[in-house]
Amino acid sequence: MLQDLEQLIALQGLDAEIALLEGTIATIPGQIRNMEQQLIQAKAALEKATAEVEQLQRLRRQKERDLDEAGRELKRRQGRLFEIKTNQEYTATLKEVEGLKQKISTLEEEILIGFDAIDGAVAIRKQEEAKVRVTEAEFLRYKQAREDELRSLQDRLSTVRKTRQGRSRGVEASLLQVYLRLLKSRDGLAVANTTGRSCEGCHVSLTPQLYNEVRRNEAIRTCEGCGRILYWKG
Ligand SMILES: [Zn+2]
């Protein structure tokens, strides 16, 4: 095989690997961020559940204060019942006493229901706490694994780049320019295999004459469809 062609095929293999490595490397930070998003969501859900518990506890304390206040008020009114002179005032105060008793009963009931609501909210908060713990552990494991992978891909990339640099020095300068231009304009594939009698890059069938020439791998021949440098793999 023509030495230049051999070098170009090797170069193409290395450039394809570089493109693949660069592509994979570029996706890793986004994948880590996506996973982190789940942790952020779990933490937000926990915050919401915690706020709900606190809100219900505040409400309960408020109702307990209201209950104490209503109890004291009831005692005051009940005490006054004995000092009242007129029937009219007595009836009015009795009505107030009944109103306060009703209020106390309602508050007591609401406080009881409130305890159930708090228990429910605390249970939800516990679930969310567990979810955060699990998600955080998963995320840290995932992040570690992807970062290890990233480092090994970067190591491989720098090795391949060095090899590529060495290889490209072995190719004649003007041919290397053609190769690099094609690599850029032809979606990373500058040197195309023609084993199936058509160009691997654009799938145009080769004329019998061109195919015969390419089969020998003894000259630089290019595709009539896309301009890629052709070779025959055998
Ligand atoms: Zn082609």
py3Dmol code that shows the C-alpha trace and the ligand (Angstrom):
import py3Dmol

protein = """\
ATOM      1  CA  MET A   1       0.000   0.000   0.000  1.00  0.00           C
ATOM      2  CA  LEU A   2       1.087   3.559  -0.689  1.00  0.00           C
ATOM      3  CA  GLN A   3       2.766   4.798   2.438  1.00  0.00           C
ATOM      4  CA  ASP A   4       0.948   8.144   2.447  1.00  0.00           C
ATOM      5  CA  LEU A   5      -2.363   6.333   2.164  1.00  0.00           C
ATOM      6  CA  GLU A   6      -1.427   4.036   5.005  1.00  0.00           C
ATOM      7  CA  GLN A   7      -0.521   7.014   7.166  1.00  0.00           C
ATOM      8  CA  LEU A   8      -3.803   8.756   6.320  1.00  0.00           C
ATOM      9  CA  ILE A   9      -5.850   5.679   7.215  1.00  0.00           C
ATOM     10  CA  ALA A  10      -4.054   5.489  10.566  1.00  0.00           C
ATOM     11  CA  LEU A  11      -4.559   9.211  11.073  1.00  0.00           C
ATOM     12  CA  GLN A  12      -8.254   8.870  10.260  1.00  0.00           C
ATOM     13  CA  GLY A  13      -8.568   6.112  12.857  1.00  0.00           C
ATOM     14  CA  LEU A  14      -6.914   8.311  15.470  1.00  0.00           C
ATOM     15  CA  ASP A  15      -9.001  11.367  14.563  1.00  0.00           C
ATOM     16  CA  ALA A  16     -12.180   9.296  14.798  1.00  0.00           C
ATOM     17  CA  GLU A  17     -11.158   8.129  18.262  1.00  0.00           C
ATOM     18  CA  ILE A  18     -10.293  11.696  19.295  1.00  0.00           C
ATOM     19  CA  ALA A  19     -13.729  12.905  18.137  1.00  0.00           C
ATOM     20  CA  LEU A  20     -15.426  10.080  20.035  1.00  0.00           C
ATOM     21  CA  LEU A  21     -13.415  10.775  23.195  1.00  0.00           C
ATOM     22  CA  GLU A  22     -14.047  14.515  22.994  1.00  0.00           C
ATOM     23  CA  GLY A  23     -17.764  13.876  22.470  1.00  0.00           C
ATOM     24  CA  THR A  24     -18.007  11.564  25.490  1.00  0.00           C
ATOM     25  CA  ILE A  25     -15.914  13.899  27.660  1.00  0.00           C
ATOM     26  CA  ALA A  26     -18.175  16.834  26.766  1.00  0.00           C
ATOM     27  CA  THR A  27     -21.321  14.988  27.922  1.00  0.00           C
ATOM     28  CA  ILE A  28     -20.035  14.029  31.378  1.00  0.00           C
ATOM     29  CA  PRO A  29     -20.397  17.392  33.211  1.00  0.00           C
ATOM     30  CA  GLY A  30     -24.010  17.666  31.974  1.00  0.00           C
ATOM     31  CA  GLN A  31     -24.770  14.122  33.137  1.00  0.00           C
ATOM     32  CA  ILE A  32     -23.371  14.931  36.582  1.00  0.00           C
ATOM     33  CA  ARG A  33     -25.469  18.127  36.696  1.00  0.00           C
ATOM     34  CA  ASN A  34     -28.616  16.184  35.719  1.00  0.00           C
ATOM     35  CA  MET A  35     -28.034  13.740  38.539  1.00  0.00           C
ATOM     36  CA  GLU A  36     -27.366  16.615  40.930  1.00  0.00           C
ATOM     37  CA  GLN A  37     -30.702  18.096  39.896  1.00  0.00           C
ATOM     38  CA  GLN A  38     -32.429  15.087  41.476  1.00  0.00           C
ATOM     39  CA  LEU A  39     -30.610  15.767  44.735  1.00  0.00           C
ATOM     40  CA  ILE A  40     -31.555  19.451  44.588  1.00  0.00           C
ATOM     41  CA  GLN A  41     -35.191  18.458  44.049  1.00  0.00           C
ATOM     42  CA  ALA A  42     -35.105  16.001  46.958  1.00  0.00           C
ATOM     43  CA  LYS A  43     -33.623  18.711  49.208  1.00  0.00           C
ATOM     44  CA  ALA A  44     -36.309  21.172  48.109  1.00  0.00           C
ATOM     45  CA  ALA A  45     -39.015  18.605  48.923  1.00  0.00           C
ATOM     46  CA  LEU A  46     -37.473  18.122  52.384  1.00  0.00           C
ATOM     47  CA  GLU A  47     -37.411  21.871  52.968  1.00  0.00           C
ATOM     48  CA  LYS A  48     -41.073  22.068  52.002  1.00  0.00           C
ATOM     49  CA  ALA A  49     -41.961  19.185  54.337  1.00  0.00           C
ATOM     50  CA  THR A  50     -39.997  20.829  57.187  1.00  0.00           C
ATOM     51  CA  ALA A  51     -41.766  24.152  56.606  1.00  0.00           C
ATOM     52  CA  GLU A  52     -45.110  22.327  56.686  1.00  0.00           C
ATOM     53  CA  VAL A  53     -44.314  20.769  60.092  1.00  0.00           C
ATOM     54  CA  GLU A  54     -43.205  24.146  61.463  1.00  0.00           C
ATOM     55  CA  GLN A  55     -46.306  25.859  60.123  1.00  0.00           C
ATOM     56  CA  LEU A  56     -48.602  23.274  61.734  1.00  0.00           C
ATOM     57  CA  GLN A  57     -46.715  23.554  65.038  1.00  0.00           C
ATOM     58  CA  ARG A  58     -47.022  27.347  64.970  1.00  0.00           C
ATOM     59  CA  LEU A  59     -50.729  26.996  64.291  1.00  0.00           C
ATOM     60  CA  ARG A  60     -51.082  24.547  67.212  1.00  0.00           C
ATOM     61  CA  ARG A  61     -49.245  26.884  69.592  1.00  0.00           C
ATOM     62  CA  GLN A  62     -51.473  29.750  68.468  1.00  0.00           C
ATOM     63  CA  LYS A  63     -54.602  27.699  69.122  1.00  0.00           C
ATOM     64  CA  GLU A  64     -53.255  26.655  72.533  1.00  0.00           C
ATOM     65  CA  ARG A  65     -52.725  30.326  73.405  1.00  0.00           C
ATOM     66  CA  ASP A  66     -56.249  31.105  72.166  1.00  0.00           C
ATOM     67  CA  LEU A  67     -57.561  28.233  74.290  1.00  0.00           C
ATOM     68  CA  ASP A  68     -55.788  29.530  77.426  1.00  0.00           C
ATOM     69  CA  GLU A  69     -57.090  33.002  76.751  1.00  0.00           C
ATOM     70  CA  ALA A  70     -60.656  31.740  76.230  1.00  0.00           C
ATOM     71  CA  GLY A  71     -60.387  29.688  79.459  1.00  0.00           C
ATOM     72  CA  ARG A  72     -59.329  32.747  81.464  1.00  0.00           C
ATOM     73  CA  GLU A  73     -62.049  34.825  79.840  1.00  0.00           C
ATOM     74  CA  LEU A  74     -64.627  32.154  80.689  1.00  0.00           C
ATOM     75  CA  LYS A  75     -63.585  32.196  84.364  1.00  0.00           C
ATOM     76  CA  ARG A  76     -63.865  35.992  84.466  1.00  0.00           C
ATOM     77  CA  ARG A  77     -67.381  35.933  82.987  1.00  0.00           C
ATOM     78  CA  GLN A  78     -68.506  33.058  85.169  1.00  0.00           C
ATOM     79  CA  GLY A  79     -67.241  34.974  88.247  1.00  0.00           C
ATOM     80  CA  ARG A  80     -69.190  38.040  87.197  1.00  0.00           C
ATOM     81  CA  LEU A  81     -72.453  36.105  86.942  1.00  0.00           C
ATOM     82  CA  PHE A  82     -72.735  36.288  90.742  1.00  0.00           C
ATOM     83  CA  GLU A  83     -72.266  40.024  90.897  1.00  0.00           C
ATOM     84  CA  ILE A  84     -74.809  40.942  88.229  1.00  0.00           C
ATOM     85  CA  LYS A  85     -77.851  42.965  89.302  1.00  0.00           C
ATOM     86  CA  THR A  86     -80.156  43.014  86.253  1.00  0.00           C
ATOM     87  CA  ASN A  87     -81.767  40.160  84.389  1.00  0.00           C
ATOM     88  CA  GLN A  88     -80.827  41.724  81.088  1.00  0.00           C
ATOM     89  CA  GLU A  89     -77.152  41.829  82.009  1.00  0.00           C
ATOM     90  CA  TYR A  90     -77.327  38.296  83.385  1.00  0.00           C
ATOM     91  CA  THR A  91     -78.794  36.952  80.141  1.00  0.00           C
ATOM     92  CA  ALA A  92     -76.169  38.780  78.097  1.00  0.00           C
ATOM     93  CA  THR A  93     -73.293  37.445  80.233  1.00  0.00           C
ATOM     94  CA  LEU A  94     -74.724  33.923  80.182  1.00  0.00           C
ATOM     95  CA  LYS A  95     -74.803  34.146  76.405  1.00  0.00           C
ATOM     96  CA  GLU A  96     -71.142  35.208  76.419  1.00  0.00           C
ATOM     97  CA  VAL A  97     -70.293  32.271  78.706  1.00  0.00           C
ATOM     98  CA  GLU A  98     -72.031  29.866  76.334  1.00  0.00           C
ATOM     99  CA  GLY A  99     -70.182  31.436  73.403  1.00  0.00           C
ATOM    100  CA  LEU A 100     -66.852  30.991  75.177  1.00  0.00           C
ATOM    101  CA  LYS A 101     -67.645  27.375  76.047  1.00  0.00           C
ATOM    102  CA  GLN A 102     -68.437  26.743  72.388  1.00  0.00           C
ATOM    103  CA  LYS A 103     -65.211  28.453  71.347  1.00  0.00           C
ATOM    104  CA  ILE A 104     -63.194  26.341  73.807  1.00  0.00           C
ATOM    105  CA  SER A 105     -64.778  23.133  72.578  1.00  0.00           C
ATOM    106  CA  THR A 106     -64.051  24.070  68.965  1.00  0.00           C
ATOM    107  CA  LEU A 107     -60.441  24.978  69.790  1.00  0.00           C
ATOM    108  CA  GLU A 108     -59.909  21.714  71.704  1.00  0.00           C
ATOM    109  CA  GLU A 109     -61.205  19.771  68.734  1.00  0.00           C
ATOM    110  CA  GLU A 110     -59.046  21.739  66.312  1.00  0.00           C
ATOM    111  CA  ILE A 111     -55.973  21.169  68.478  1.00  0.00           C
ATOM    112  CA  LEU A 112     -56.641  17.411  68.490  1.00  0.00           C
ATOM    113  CA  ILE A 113     -57.042  17.369  64.706  1.00  0.00           C
ATOM    114  CA  GLY A 114     -53.892  19.502  64.570  1.00  0.00           C
ATOM    115  CA  PHE A 115     -51.919  16.803  66.382  1.00  0.00           C
ATOM    116  CA  ASP A 116     -52.919  14.279  63.720  1.00  0.00           C
ATOM    117  CA  ALA A 117     -51.923  16.724  61.007  1.00  0.00           C
ATOM    118  CA  ILE A 118     -48.548  17.272  62.710  1.00  0.00           C
ATOM    119  CA  ASP A 119     -47.977  13.516  62.995  1.00  0.00           C
ATOM    120  CA  GLY A 120     -48.763  13.164  59.288  1.00  0.00           C
ATOM    121  CA  ALA A 121     -46.432  16.025  58.355  1.00  0.00           C
ATOM    122  CA  VAL A 122     -43.633  14.629  60.552  1.00  0.00           C
ATOM    123  CA  ALA A 123     -43.991  11.234  58.834  1.00  0.00           C
ATOM    124  CA  ILE A 124     -43.713  12.908  55.427  1.00  0.00           C
ATOM    125  CA  ARG A 125     -40.657  14.853  56.601  1.00  0.00           C
ATOM    126  CA  LYS A 126     -39.007  11.583  57.697  1.00  0.00           C
ATOM    127  CA  GLN A 127     -39.657  10.079  54.248  1.00  0.00           C
ATOM    128  CA  GLU A 128     -38.169  13.125  52.563  1.00  0.00           C
ATOM    129  CA  GLU A 129     -35.138  12.969  54.865  1.00  0.00           C
ATOM    130  CA  ALA A 130     -34.580   9.343  53.906  1.00  0.00           C
ATOM    131  CA  LYS A 131     -34.975  10.239  50.232  1.00  0.00           C
ATOM    132  CA  VAL A 132     -32.353  12.983  50.549  1.00  0.00           C
ATOM    133  CA  ARG A 133     -29.922  10.574  52.247  1.00  0.00           C
ATOM    134  CA  VAL A 134     -30.370   7.928  49.540  1.00  0.00           C
ATOM    135  CA  THR A 135     -30.253  10.421  46.669  1.00  0.00           C
ATOM    136  CA  GLU A 136     -27.168  12.105  48.102  1.00  0.00           C
ATOM    137  CA  ALA A 137     -25.312   8.806  48.492  1.00  0.00           C
ATOM    138  CA  GLU A 138     -26.300   7.790  44.950  1.00  0.00           C
ATOM    139  CA  PHE A 139     -25.257  11.138  43.558  1.00  0.00           C
ATOM    140  CA  LEU A 140     -21.853  11.067  45.267  1.00  0.00           C
ATOM    141  CA  ARG A 141     -21.220   7.522  44.005  1.00  0.00           C
ATOM    142  CA  TYR A 142     -22.310   8.494  40.487  1.00  0.00           C
ATOM    143  CA  LYS A 143     -20.232  11.682  40.508  1.00  0.00           C
ATOM    144  CA  GLN A 144     -17.150   9.809  41.698  1.00  0.00           C
ATOM    145  CA  ALA A 145     -17.567   7.149  39.009  1.00  0.00           C
ATOM    146  CA  ARG A 146     -18.097   9.691  36.238  1.00  0.00           C
ATOM    147  CA  GLU A 147     -15.143  11.786  37.362  1.00  0.00           C
ATOM    148  CA  ASP A 148     -12.929   8.686  37.400  1.00  0.00           C
ATOM    149  CA  GLU A 149     -14.196   7.879  33.918  1.00  0.00           C
ATOM    150  CA  LEU A 150     -13.542  11.448  32.819  1.00  0.00           C
ATOM    151  CA  ARG A 151      -9.938  11.285  34.029  1.00  0.00           C
ATOM    152  CA  SER A 152      -9.293   8.010  32.233  1.00  0.00           C
ATOM    153  CA  LEU A 153     -10.885   9.366  29.019  1.00  0.00           C
ATOM    154  CA  GLN A 154      -8.714  12.488  29.280  1.00  0.00           C
ATOM    155  CA  ASP A 155      -5.611  10.349  29.779  1.00  0.00           C
ATOM    156  CA  ARG A 156      -6.532   8.280  26.736  1.00  0.00           C
ATOM    157  CA  LEU A 157      -7.249  11.460  24.752  1.00  0.00           C
ATOM    158  CA  SER A 158      -3.868  12.943  25.475  1.00  0.00           C
ATOM    159  CA  THR A 159      -2.171   9.671  24.507  1.00  0.00           C
ATOM    160  CA  VAL A 160      -4.105   9.479  21.236  1.00  0.00           C
ATOM    161  CA  ARG A 161      -3.366  13.131  20.487  1.00  0.00           C
ATOM    162  CA  LYS A 162       0.348  12.527  20.949  1.00  0.00           C
ATOM    163  CA  THR A 163       0.228   9.476  18.682  1.00  0.00           C
ATOM    164  CA  ARG A 164      -1.726  11.505  16.155  1.00  0.00           C
ATOM    165  CA  GLN A 165       0.836  14.280  16.220  1.00  0.00           C
ATOM    166  CA  GLY A 166       3.597  11.786  15.483  1.00  0.00           C
ATOM    167  CA  ARG A 167       1.574  10.201  12.681  1.00  0.00           C
ATOM    168  CA  SER A 168       0.724  13.479  11.004  1.00  0.00           C
ATOM    169  CA  ARG A 169       4.433  14.335  10.731  1.00  0.00           C
ATOM    170  CA  GLY A 170       4.790  11.288   8.525  1.00  0.00           C
ATOM    171  CA  VAL A 171       2.317  12.613   5.925  1.00  0.00           C
ATOM    172  CA  GLU A 172       3.415  14.858   3.086  1.00  0.00           C
ATOM    173  CA  ALA A 173       2.425  18.467   3.894  1.00  0.00           C
ATOM    174  CA  SER A 174       0.078  19.258   0.991  1.00  0.00           C
ATOM    175  CA  LEU A 175      -1.689  15.906   1.349  1.00  0.00           C
ATOM    176  CA  LEU A 176      -2.073  16.547   5.061  1.00  0.00           C
ATOM    177  CA  GLN A 177      -3.724  19.889   4.238  1.00  0.00           C
ATOM    178  CA  VAL A 178      -6.203  18.140   1.931  1.00  0.00           C
ATOM    179  CA  TYR A 179      -6.878  15.564   4.624  1.00  0.00           C
ATOM    180  CA  LEU A 180      -7.458  18.191   7.317  1.00  0.00           C
ATOM    181  CA  ARG A 181      -9.758  20.211   5.082  1.00  0.00           C
ATOM    182  CA  LEU A 182     -11.831  17.114   4.307  1.00  0.00           C
ATOM    183  CA  LEU A 183     -11.879  16.098   7.966  1.00  0.00           C
ATOM    184  CA  LYS A 184     -13.393  19.476   8.802  1.00  0.00           C
ATOM    185  CA  SER A 185     -15.863  19.728   5.918  1.00  0.00           C
ATOM    186  CA  ARG A 186     -16.879  16.051   5.736  1.00  0.00           C
ATOM    187  CA  ASP A 187     -18.089  15.488   9.257  1.00  0.00           C
ATOM    188  CA  GLY A 188     -14.886  13.958  10.597  1.00  0.00           C
ATOM    189  CA  LEU A 189     -14.475  11.375   7.836  1.00  0.00           C
ATOM    190  CA  ALA A 190     -11.758  12.293   5.307  1.00  0.00           C
ATOM    191  CA  VAL A 191     -10.590   8.821   4.284  1.00  0.00           C
ATOM    192  CA  ALA A 192     -13.341   6.468   3.168  1.00  0.00           C
ATOM    193  CA  ASN A 193     -13.395   2.730   2.706  1.00  0.00           C
ATOM    194  CA  THR A 194     -14.766   1.385  -0.594  1.00  0.00           C
ATOM    195  CA  THR A 195     -14.943  -2.334   0.094  1.00  0.00           C
ATOM    196  CA  GLY A 196     -18.589  -2.456  -0.976  1.00  0.00           C
ATOM    197  CA  ARG A 197     -17.780  -0.727  -4.318  1.00  0.00           C
ATOM    198  CA  SER A 198     -19.252   2.509  -3.031  1.00  0.00           C
ATOM    199  CA  CYS A 199     -17.877   5.352  -0.969  1.00  0.00           C
ATOM    200  CA  GLU A 200     -18.337   4.764   2.746  1.00  0.00           C
ATOM    201  CA  GLY A 201     -18.798   8.500   3.226  1.00  0.00           C
ATOM    202  CA  CYS A 202     -21.471   9.443   0.658  1.00  0.00           C
ATOM    203  CA  HIS A 203     -22.533   5.984  -0.623  1.00  0.00           C
ATOM    204  CA  VAL A 204     -22.017   6.936  -4.284  1.00  0.00           C
ATOM    205  CA  SER A 205     -21.029   3.901  -6.370  1.00  0.00           C
ATOM    206  CA  LEU A 206     -17.551   3.976  -7.808  1.00  0.00           C
ATOM    207  CA  THR A 207     -17.058   3.617 -11.579  1.00  0.00           C
ATOM    208  CA  PRO A 208     -15.425   0.282 -12.411  1.00  0.00           C
ATOM    209  CA  GLN A 209     -12.242   2.058 -13.447  1.00  0.00           C
ATOM    210  CA  LEU A 210     -11.985   4.085 -10.256  1.00  0.00           C
ATOM    211  CA  TYR A 211     -12.840   1.019  -8.193  1.00  0.00           C
ATOM    212  CA  ASN A 212     -10.031  -0.934  -9.835  1.00  0.00           C
ATOM    213  CA  GLU A 213      -7.578   1.860  -9.144  1.00  0.00           C
ATOM    214  CA  VAL A 214      -8.700   2.263  -5.552  1.00  0.00           C
ATOM    215  CA  ARG A 215      -8.480  -1.501  -4.996  1.00  0.00           C
ATOM    216  CA  ARG A 216      -4.774  -1.384  -5.634  1.00  0.00           C
ATOM    217  CA  ASN A 217      -4.281   1.171  -2.835  1.00  0.00           C
ATOM    218  CA  GLU A 218      -1.306   2.507  -4.739  1.00  0.00           C
ATOM    219  CA  ALA A 219      -2.364   6.084  -5.388  1.00  0.00           C
ATOM    220  CA  ILE A 220      -4.379   8.824  -3.764  1.00  0.00           C
ATOM    221  CA  ARG A 221      -7.806   8.709  -5.405  1.00  0.00           C
ATOM    222  CA  THR A 222     -10.804  10.750  -4.357  1.00  0.00           C
ATOM    223  CA  CYS A 223     -14.563  10.136  -4.463  1.00  0.00           C
ATOM    224  CA  GLU A 224     -16.444  11.789  -7.337  1.00  0.00           C
ATOM    225  CA  GLY A 225     -19.400  12.374  -5.037  1.00  0.00           C
ATOM    226  CA  CYS A 226     -17.848  13.882  -1.936  1.00  0.00           C
ATOM    227  CA  GLY A 227     -14.140  14.327  -2.584  1.00  0.00           C
ATOM    228  CA  ARG A 228     -13.069  12.015   0.237  1.00  0.00           C
ATOM    229  CA  ILE A 229      -9.801  10.128  -0.133  1.00  0.00           C
ATOM    230  CA  LEU A 230     -10.610   6.519  -1.002  1.00  0.00           C
ATOM    231  CA  TYR A 231      -9.000   3.227  -0.043  1.00  0.00           C
ATOM    232  CA  TRP A 232      -9.842  -0.420  -0.205  1.00  0.00           C
ATOM    233  CA  LYS A 233      -9.771  -2.420   2.961  1.00  0.00           C
ATOM    234  CA  GLY A 234      -9.873  -5.924   1.497  1.00  0.00           C
TER     235      GLY A 234
END
"""
ligand_1 = """\
1
ZN
Zn -18.003 9.892 -1.357
"""
view = py3Dmol.view(width=600, height=400)
view.addModel(protein, "pdb")
view.setStyle({"model": 0}, {"cartoon": {"style": "trace"}})
view.addModel(ligand_1, "xyz")
view.setStyle({"model": 1}, {"stick": {}})
view.zoomTo()
view.show()
